Amino acid sequence: MENKKTNIEIFSLAALSGLVTAQGTDYSIVSIRNSDLTESSYAVFGKYRRNFRNIHVAVFDDIEYPQDGLAIVEPEQIKLILAWARNRRNIAVHCTAGISRSSAVAYLIACTRMPPSEAIGLLDPDRHCPNDLVIYHGIKILNDISIYEEYMKWIMRAAISNDWILTI
């Protein structure tokens, strides 16, 4: 685990597109894209390339089990994202809504830099609902069960504070 402070932020596609369009940033971007959206949906990242440091693109849908016509996240995609993010400090992670895939990936990136008990603070229970399959792959790749333990504690606290109905 690296012990360097990293700014990791979670965005929706619309919010990050607006930021990149409006101003230059110091972000390295993890762009998690839907398999069914056209490249034109992400055109801002080509047009305003000078407004961010660099970008890593991953394509998988917000699903947790195989479904016809949709791309499920593969462990190799998470390995590549974590390797790419390793030496980057200012990271913006986006998916379409900024709720599930991006929050899971951001949490895993944070877990490579700090204990999961600190990394979980990146998540907002009013906004985020991390994709379980992304978390599962990250636990296996990073070989750290405490990532899951902290995530489950967070889920339980979020469920209680937000009156979620959990099916376990």
CORCOR-V681744 format. One record per backbone hydrogen bond with DSSP energy under -1.0 kcal/mol. CO is the residue of the C=O (numbers start at 1). NH is the residue of the N-H. E is the energy in kcal/mol with one decimal. If there is no record, write none. Layout:
# CORCOR-V681744
((CO/NH/E) (CO/NH/E))
This chain:
# CORCOR-V681744
((7/91/-3.2) (9/93/-3.0) (11/95/-1.2) (12/16/-2.4) (13/17/-2.5) (14/18/-2.2) (15/19/-2.0) (16/20/-2.9) (17/21/-2.3) (18/22/-2.1) (19/23/-2.0) (27/53/-2.8) (28/92/-2.4) (29/56/-2.8) (30/94/-2.6) (31/58/-2.6) (33/60/-1.8) (38/41/-1.8) (39/42/-1.8) (40/43/-1.3) (42/45/-1.6) (43/46/-1.1) (43/47/-2.7) (44/48/-2.6) (46/49/-1.0) (48/51/-2.5) (49/52/-1.1) (51/25/-2.1) (54/29/-3.0) (56/31/-3.0) (58/33/-3.2) (61/63/-2.0) (67/70/-2.1) (71/61/-3.4) (74/78/-1.3) (75/79/-2.6) (76/80/-2.5) (77/81/-2.2) (78/82/-2.6) (79/83/-2.5) (80/84/-2.7) (81/85/-2.4) (85/88/-1.9) (89/7/-1.5) (90/28/-2.9) (91/9/-2.7) (92/30/-2.8) (93/11/-2.8) (94/32/-2.7) (96/13/-1.5) (99/129/-2.1) (100/104/-1.9) (100/131/-1.6) (101/105/-2.5) (102/106/-2.7) (103/107/-2.2) (104/108/-2.2) (105/109/-2.6) (106/110/-2.6) (107/111/-2.0) (109/112/-1.2) (110/113/-1.6) (110/114/-1.5) (112/2/-2.6) (115/118/-1.9) (115/119/-2.5) (116/120/-2.2) (118/121/-1.6) (119/122/-2.0) (120/123/-1.7) (124/127/-1.8) (124/128/-3.5) (131/135/-2.0) (132/136/-2.8) (133/137/-2.5) (134/138/-2.3) (135/139/-2.5) (136/140/-2.0) (137/141/-2.8) (138/142/-2.9) (139/144/-1.5) (144/147/-1.4) (145/149/-2.3) (146/150/-2.5) (147/151/-1.8) (148/152/-2.9) (149/153/-2.1) (150/154/-2.4) (151/155/-2.6) (152/156/-2.4) (153/157/-2.5) (154/158/-3.0) (155/159/-2.7) (156/160/-2.1) (157/161/-2.6) (158/162/-1.9) (159/164/-2.0))
